[in-house]
Amino acid sequence: MSPTQQEKGEAFRRLHEEEPFVIPNPWDAGSAKVLAGLGFKALATTSGGLAFTLGRPDGTVTLDEVAAHVSAVDRATDLPVSVDLENGYGASPEAAAKAIATAAEAGAAGGSIEDYDRDETRLYEMGAAVDRVAAAAEAARALDFPFTFTARAENFLRGNPDLDDTILRLNAYAEAGADVLYAPGLRSADEIKAICGAVSKPVNVLAFAPLGMSLSEIAEAGGQRVSVGSGLTWTAANAEIEAAERLLEGDFSALGFPDKRVKDWLSA
């Protein structure tokens, strides 16, 4: 019998109280099944990965499209799913709250909202950003199951690698009700330590090649949860490009067959 949303929400919440863990980011239901089959304990969607499956750049997906994607990923496995909700699909606090409610209705056990306005290409002013976090947190608390809400400070991804301002924002978001804090784009163990040592909530760290740190090293620096963003999506896309370039040359040697486990995972 599949776990209920209540059970998924409780399981996801517990992960943030136990040993540091990796939450990989599938881009569709099939990749979600593979990751679940490999033994991961939770999954997170990726806005860039979803946009790729639709043939569009990141930042162009609608909330309705996200909801459909969440439902498909959630149905694919028994694992809790946290959703990349970008900026909440609107600048207002009401939009952020609606995004949380919509993700939960689609089956999510958690979700994140960032403090960057993609339409205006700017970080929200502190007051507006806090209001949006507070509205999202209130929407999460109003649900009838534990929904883990993550607030993102986008400084390091948006050309403003200001550590002090990032810490100031994250602490304000924690005070406004966020359960988990996230500053994607941190570039060193020292930056991770500074963030984790200055805040009171669990911290998600984005693992990407330039960071060059293992899970144990990130955990030692204070990180509780490690996600990979759209990294797995691009790993798969790059493999497709490499094989397809050989096809253009009449070389079919790069083509493969599915791992024998995949059939079982897809049938589960």
N, C-alpha and C positions, 0 to 999 in steps of 0.2 A: 504493500500500500504506500502510495506516494505521501511524503510529508506535507502537512498543511502549511499555509503561509505563516501562521503563527509559529509553527515549529521551525520553519526556515529562518524567520526573523530572530527567534531565540538563538538558533545555532550560529547565525552570523554575528549577533551581539557577543556571544561567548568567545568567538575567535579573537576578538579584540581584547580579551582579558587573559588569554593564554599565551603560548609561545608565538613569537613573530611568524608571520605566514606570508606566502605568495598568493596573490589573487590575480590569475592571468586573465587576459582580455580576448575572448573569442569574437569573431566578426560575423558569425552566423550560427545556426543551430547545429550544423555538422561539426564545426570546430569546437562548439561547446561540448558535444558528446565525446569528442576525442579527449578534451582536457579533463572531463569528469572521469572517463575511463582510466586515465593515467593516475588519478588519485588526488587531484586538487580538491580543496574543501569548500571553495566558493569561487564565483566567477564575477567578472565586471565587464560591462559593455564598453565599447570604445566609439566615440563619435566619428573619429576618422575612419575606423574600420567599417562602420555601418555606411557611411557616405560612400566608401569605396565599393561596397556591394551594390550600391545604387548607381554607380558610375558618375559620382559627383565629388567635388572637393569637400573637405571638412568644413563645417559651419553652415551647410546648406540644407540640413535635414529638418523636417518639421516635427513638432511634438507628436502629432498623430502617427507619423512614420516611426518615431522612436517607440511609441506604445506598441505598435504591431511587432516591432523587432523584439522588444522585451518579452512579449507574450510568447513568441517563437522560441527564444533562448530559454525562457523559464520552463516551458513545456518539454524541452529537449532533455533535461536532466532533473535530478532531485536536489541539486545544489542551490543554495541561496544566490541570488543575482543582485548585484549593485549596478546602478545605471549612471552612465555619464550623461548628465542633463545639461551640459554646456552652461550657458548663462541663465537657464530657466526659460528660454524662448520668449524673452521680453524683459524690459528694463525695470518694470514695476515689482514691488513686493508681491502683489497679487499674482503676477505671472510665475514667480518663483514658487509660491504656494501651490498653484495649479499644477506645475510640473511635478512636484512631489506627489500630489494626490493622484495624478494620471499614471505615474510610474508604479505607484502602489496598486492601483486598480488593475494594471497590466500584469502584476505578479511579482514585482520587485520586492526585495527585502531591505534595500538601501538605495541611496543615490547621492550624487554630488552636484553641487552648483558652484560655478566660478564667479569671480568678481570682475570679469572683463566684458565690456560691451562690444561685441563683434561688429555691430552695425556702425557704431561711432568710433571704433578702433581705439578705445581708451579704457583704462581702469575706472571703475566706479569710484566716486568720492567716498571717503570713509563712512560718512553718515548714511548715504544711500546703500552702500554695500552691507552695512550692519542691519539696516531695515529689511533688506532682502533675505539675509540669513535668518533673522528673527521670524519672518513670515514663513519661510520654509520649515524652520524648526517647529513652529506652532502647528503647521499642517502635518508634520510627521508625528507629533505627539497626539494629534487628534485621531489618528488611525487606531483601529482595534487590535493591532499587533505591533511588536517592537520593530520600528523602521529606523535603520542606522543612517543618519544624515551626515554627510561629509561636506564641509565648507572649504573651498579652494581659494588660495591667494595666488594670483597669476603673475606676480611681479617678474619672476625669473624666466618665464616664457614670453614675456611681452616687452623685453628690452629695458627692464627696470630692476636689475638684480640688487635691490636695496634690502639687505638682511634685516636692518632695524625696522623698516616699514613693514616688511613681511611678518615679523614677529608681532608687531603692534596690531596688524590686521588679524592674524590668527587668534591672538588672545581676545580681541573684540568679538570675533566670531564664536569662540568658545563661550564667552559670557552671554552671547545672544542665543545660545542653545545648540550649537553644533555638537555632534557626538564624536566626530573624527575630524582632524585637520590635515590639510594637504597643500603643499607648496611645490607644484611640479617644476622640474628643471634645476633642482639643487645640484651643485657640481662637485661637491667634495664631502668627505667625512666631517670636516670641521663645520661646514654649513649645516649638515644634518644634526650634528651634536648641538649646535647653537639653537636651532629651532626646537629640537626635542627637549632640551634642558630648560627652555623658557616658557613652555606651554604645559597645560595640565591635562590635555586630552590625548588619546592615541594619535599617532602621526602616520599617514600614508606617504611612502616615498616612491617616486617614479624611477624605475630602473631602466636605464638606456645606456647604449655603448659608451658615450663619453664619460659617464659616471665611473664605470670600471670597477664597481664594487659587488661583492657576493652578498648573498642573503645574510650570512653570519656577520659580515663586516657592517652591513646596514643595521642589523639588530644591535650590534655592539655600540653603534653610534646613537641608538635610541629609537630607531624606526620599528613600528609594530606591524605595519602592513606594507607589502611591496607589490605594486602593480607595474604593468609593462606598456600601458597605453596602446597605441596601434602597432607596437613593435612586432608582434606575431603576424599581423596582417601584412606588413611590408616584407617580413621574412618569406611568407608564402608567395606574395606577388613577385618578389625578386627571383624566387626559384622558378616561377612560371616564365618570367622573361628569359632567364638563362636557357631553359629547355626550349622555349619557342624560337629563340634566336638560332638554335641548332636546327630546328625544323626548317627554317628558311633556307638553310644550307643543305637540306636533304639528309641531315643526321638525326636519326631517331633514338640514339643511344641514351639520351637523358630521360626518356619516358620510363615510368615505373609502374608498379602495381601497388595497391593498398597494402599496408601492413596487415597481417592476418588478423590482428585484433580489431581492426576497424569494423569489419562485418559484424562482430559481436556487439561492439559499442553502438552501432547504428540500429541493431535489432533490439537493444535493451529497452 
